[in-house]
Amino acid sequence: MDDFLCRNQDKPMALEFLNLASNNLSGDLPNCWKIWPFLAELYLQNNHFVGNLPLSMASLAVLQSFQIHKNLLSGIFPTSLKKNNQLKVLDLGANNLSGTIPQWVGEKLLNLKILVLRSNNFSGHIPNEICDMSLLQIIDRAGNHLSGNIPTCFNNLSVMTLKNRSTNPAIYSETPYTIYYTTVLNMVSELLWLKGTEGEYKSILGLVTSIDLSRNKLSGEIPREITDLDGLLYLNLSKNQLSGQIPPSICNMRWLESLDISRNRLSGEIPSTISNLNFLNRLDLSHNHLKGKIPRGIQIQSFEASNFVGNNLCGQPLPINCSSNQQIPYIDSSETKNGGHGVNWFFVSMTLGFIVGFWVVVVPLFISRSWRYTYFCFLDDMCYKLQSYW
């Protein structure tokens, strides 16, 4: 790859678009990016690149889209991106990056619309400076080791509110470079995990709004301020350590299509206002400490019972009548948080029953001669009766 990119280091190149994705490339990235000052889109995903991003990437002053997910990058969040303040799409997902998410991301990359950091090893708190990135419409930090509370300033992400939400399906606006450049940029695509499945979004990418903080170690309550994002379509906070109640103001998120807050430590009743989410087509509240009756609503009763199990709930779609005294099975979310490795008491009791039965019935046959004589006489008698019957 060095021979291909760095063979003309003496003079700048006018290349604006470079796609080397899914080519089984490996090794370190070359350190000659300063010869590509007009590069606006760079796609290096699905390869085997290792090490850190080279410092020369800071010279890509007009870079707007950089995707390098599913590689083997290591080290901390790349400081070489600190000067790429024109970035609109940044996807570093599925690598081996670690350390904290630096504050300068929210201070320098103010034009970002898509930030994907999922499936890395980032730790520490989510910096409040992220809330200054008012243009963000997709935040994906799932599958890391983030801890602390969810920032209460998420309502500053104005693009995720209905009144300021863009109606342009493209990610990019017009640029002063070339007509061809603008046409290519409008064809940018992104692999996103929405509704629990991965899919490629292209023609409508500019209309997608999503926050995915699942599979981390976040604690505290779900901030009420996040419900001010009335233009948010997908919200996934599952598999954390969130506590407290579901905010009653969740009904403000009128356009929400998918809500997953399963496998946390949420308590209290499900707010009745959740039934006002008319566009909700995926809901998972399972494995929390919720109690009481499931609210009535056309959308709520259409979901599977599995989306409510592991709580102390009753009513449809669960097969448990709230007026009866039937005990509602409860599964502690702490037992299932790490891949469901909790104690299964059904199999424990079955094993104990087998052991007790073995010692009570079988062992005496080996010890007592009279028991063996009686047992075999019984078997002979049964065989004789069966033969006579047939």
Secondary structure, DSSP 8 states (H G I E B T S, - for coil): -HHHHSTTTTS-----EEE--SS--EEE--S-GGG-TT--EEE--SSEEEE---GGGGG-TT--EEE--SSEEEESS-GGGTT-TT-SEEE--SSEEEEE--THHHHH-TT-SEEE--SSEEEE---GGGGG-TT--EEE--SSEEEE---TTGGG-GGGSGGG----SSS----SS-HHHHHHHTT--EEEEETTEEEEE-TTGGG--EEE--SSEEEEE--GGGGG-TT--EEE--SSEEES---GGGGG-TT--EEE--SS--EE---GGGGG-TT--EEE--SSEEEEE----TTGGGS-GGGT-SSEEESTTSS--TTS--------HHHHTTTS-S--HHHHHHHHHHHHHIIIIIHHHHH-HHHHHHHHHHHHHHHHHHHHH-
